[in-house]
Amino acid sequence: MTKEVISQAELKEAVHTAVTELLSVARLERGDLLVVGCSTSEIRGSKIGTDSAEDMGKTIVAALQEVLVPAGINLGVQCCEHLNRAIIIEKAVAKEHNWPIGNVIPQLHAGGATSMAAWATFKEPVAVEHVEAEAGLDIGDTFIGMHLKPVVVPVRLSIKFIGEAHLTAARIRPKYIGGPRAVYDDALM
C-alpha cells in the first residue's frame, strides 16, 4: 500500500474547491449533470487501477455532494475501464433522459473506489453506459470526455493536482450554427 500523500481533510477541501470553481463558470442549471472520473490510485501516487482507496472514494463523493445537492446538480461517477467507463447515476436521472440501465455493481478493482462510494451513497443507484453531461471533473486522467455533450470547453482551475493526480475540468457550450453573417450570444459561450 502506498503512503498517503494527502489527508482526508485536504482531499475534501481540494475536491470542494475544484467543484465550486467549476460551478462558478460552467453555467449549470438545476437538473444538469456533472460527471466525475477519479482514480484514487493516482491521488495516492500510484498507477491508475493499482492502489484504490475506499476511504478516499467516500470522501470525494461526500465533498461533491455537499456542493452539488444544494445547487440541484446531478452527479454521475465514471467507473474504470474494466466496466467500460460506465456511469453511476441516480435511477431518476437515467429514467428522465431515457438512458438504458445496465446490470453491474462497481467493485474496488472493477469500477473503482469512487464509483463504489457513489453506489453506496445514492438513493437508487444505477449504471448506464453513456450519458451526455454538461460539465465534468477528471481526477487522475480517467478520460471523461466520452460522457460530455459537444462542444467541450476546458476550464482552468486554481488547483492542478489533487494529491498526485492530475486534475482537469470541462464545461460545454452550444454549437455555433450559421455562416459568415451569423451573430452569436456571448452569454452562451
Secondary structure, 3 states (H helix, E strand, C coil): CCCCCCCHHHHHHHHHHHHHHHHHHHCCCCCCEEEEEECHHHHCCCCCCCCCCHHHHHHHHHHHHHHHHHHCCEEEEECCHHHCCCEEEEHHHHHHHCCCEECCCCECCEECHHHHHHHHHCCCEEEECCCCECEEEEECCCCCHHHECCCEEEECCCCCEECCEEEEEEEECCCCCCCCCCCCCHHHC
